[in-house]
Amino acid sequence: MNDPFEWLEDAARPDTARWIKVHETAYERAARRWTTRDHWATRIAALADAALPVGAPRPFGDRLFATRTLPGAEHPQLVVIEPDGQVRVVVDPSAIDPSGATTLEHWEPSPDGRRLAFQLSAGGTEQTTIEVLDVDTGTVLDRPIGRARRSTLGWLDGARGFFYVRSVAPHGSVARDRRVFLHMVGDDPADDAMVFGDESDATRFYAVRTSADGRWLSIGATTGTARQRDVWLADLSAGPPERPTFRVVQQGVDAWTTVHPPTGDRPGFLRTDLGAPRGRIASFTPADPTPPAWRDVIPADEHAVVDDYVLLDGFETPVLVVARIRHAVSEVTVHDARDGRQLATLALPPCSSIGPLRAAPTGATAVWFTCSTFTSLPEVMHYDARTGHLGTWSPSADPSPGALPPGLVTRQFVARSVDGTAVRYFVVAATDRPDQPRPTLLTGYGGFGQSMTPGFSPEAIAWAEAGGVFAVACVRGGGEEGEEWHRAGMRQHKQRCFEDFEAVADALVGSGWTSQPLLGIWGASNGGLLVGAAITRRPYAYGAAACLAPLLDMLRYERSGMGASWVAEYGTAADPEQAAWLRAYSPYHHVRPGTRYPATLFAVFDGDSRVDPWHARKMLAAMLAADGEGVLLMRLERGAGHGARSASRRTALFADVLGFFADHLSGEDAHALGTAERNRACTGREPGRPSVALRVGALPIQTRQEKAMANDEVLAHGTSETDDEAGCVIQFNAELTGDEVIAHSAGDETEDEAGCVIQFNAD
């Protein structure tokens, strides 16, 4: 197949380097005209600083381990909280690397809390080194272990060593040719014994876990990102740990299963979607850990997906705390671990989601977890199963930063896809129902079984409090409704993701939240693919689009980054039938000459080891060739990768994204105005300037906490406008003389003595 921009795949070519420089300059020139960027940067940074200072702790021994983010810090620190309440820093990435380029990817204390293994990566590459230190003294106990990538590890009894995963190829990709090794603390990593691995597939991934007493080792293996997992169990007391004997728990089965190995004489537990697409929890015994011997403890729920669970075994009768996702919203229940009988339901805020459940490896009687919504600051919740009390937790008596300004509302709605499927979506706005078409940002993901659930979002709050609408679509391909929902949007069914996204976009327009010229869409990674497909399928339907680290050439995605590991999700171009699936929606191959595309921003990162920036380079080149007049830009960030990044880099990225949208969702875009007939057919409304425009920086946060102003006196102003004492604009639409105004909120109206209407357009 002819590919005129294949040369842009090679960043080392001189002509590619020149092309990149030209478009960096074009981006910088365009971005300087986005007058709201400073506002978004200031607001997002302030909101991020107000967020959770200390995450949900993980208990080990008599200590708690947690991440702590100081105001203005680039990265969280890892801290230990001693029994007397003393908080000590254990790992500080900013101290290790003041440039901010190094991130803490993963950490795992030993069960007694005395040793810590942690993984660091630099430059956004996600290639990590593993280091070990003594928690009591802070002494580093080992030389770094290289060729790793973020993954689990499992400690031996006595914390004398641990099982971990690394690549066997000294100069190859750390995402390929991985095996499970055993490292004894203090030994040379070059001498570590390889204990498990399959040479048949270079994209094999492994996860390891040991029981709290160090007796049992479980290993899970997947090929790429396939939702099929083989699991083995080994008794480490039966022989040398470097030569464990494994028995099969599950192999060659089309199901995803994770094992919580047993401690002592108690049974083990596992979570599986075998025979239960929304998941179930079962117990097993090491004597026969295979599926026929599993005993259901928490059966499948017809409408809720098992998301997480922990065992609280510090009681004579152990307790299971189970987190589910019901239509993308979290719920937590408490059960008798013997028979699954429900003992309690924890009261969570509406439209909220929780983070992982944290409990002690053994002897646990309590659980911690974060809880957040789109528009409230995250909180750490603590549930004490001895008393049944659920409350908030903080490592100190310092006052919390307080609630965010009131007035923002999150609601969940349902759209109907082209085949009639119900597709849920969240809307965050200053009103609970549509009042005027507003500048709207819609995002989604739709891949790999990942769920789009509510979570604290500085960019959503900043956009909505300025008068916009922020929407999140839960499309097929995700995990919001279980594994069937995921599989309904993958491989040959991928177009359903795009149809679902379009259904939500049309629902936002049709219900009056927005109009097509005011609708911006954005997504990252697989979500960038979603947006790329959206603008090539219906370029007229959106006012602007942003693709972050996107996959766009689906016929060549396997050739770089981690693409080869995603064949189970998308299919392979090496197979003619599957190549046809990919060709049918590949955004790069659906750019059409003479088509006017919405203003589009591509954001890419030169350290991205998952999705190579060449996807965006080729797509941008193709769109520029097709549409010589549109606004088409590429933001290249150097020294950053696909995932974790410093706080200032994240703030700068989303300040630019929001600045781009604020500049282009004006309702006056020539392309959008040229689609009047399509817009009228869809909504019955004419396109044009928004009735409600963004109010960037209109009010300080303190003012928004006051729903009313008191005793503002208005003197004659004719049909002009003035400010009240709080800086809120009062508009006059008739002659007034000596009228007194008593406190009103945004959107309220009152009349003066002559019957003239006074409108309030700010809180």
Secondary structure, DSSP 8 states (H G I E B T S, - for coil): ---TTGGGG-TTSHHHHHHHHHHHHHHHHHHTT-TTHHHHHHHHHHHHHHS-SB---EEETTEEEEEE--TT-SS-EEEEE-TTS-EEEEE-HHHH-TTS-EEEEEEEE-TTSSEEEEEEEETT--EEEEEEEETTT--B-S--EEEEES---EE-GGGSEEEEEEES-TTS-TTSSEEEEEEETTS-GGG-EEEE--TT-TTEEEEEEE-TTS-EEEEEEEETT-S--EEEEEEGGGS-TTS--EEEEE-S-SS-EEEE---TTS-EEEEE-TT-TT-EEEEEBTTB-SGGG-EEEE---SSEEEEEEEEE-SSSS-EEEEEEEETTEEEEEEEETTT--EEEE----TT-EE---B--SSS--EEEEEEE-SSS--EEEEEETTTTEEEE--SSS--------TT-EEEEEEEE-TTS-EEEEEEEESSSS--S---EEEE----TT--------HHHHHHHHTT-EEEEE--TTSSTT-HHHHHTTSGGGTHHHHHHHHHHHHHHHHTTS--GGGEEEEEETHHHHHHHHHHHH-GGG-SEEEEES----TTSGGGSTTGGGGHHHH--TTSHHHHHHHHHH-GGGG--TT----EEEEEEETT-SSS-THHHHHHHHHHHHH-SSS-EEEEEETT--SS---HHHHHHHHHHHHHHHHHH-SS--HHHHTTHHHHHHHHS----S-SS---TT-S-HHHHT-S----EE----TT-EEE-TTS-EEEE-S--SS-EE----TT-EEE-TTS-EEEE---
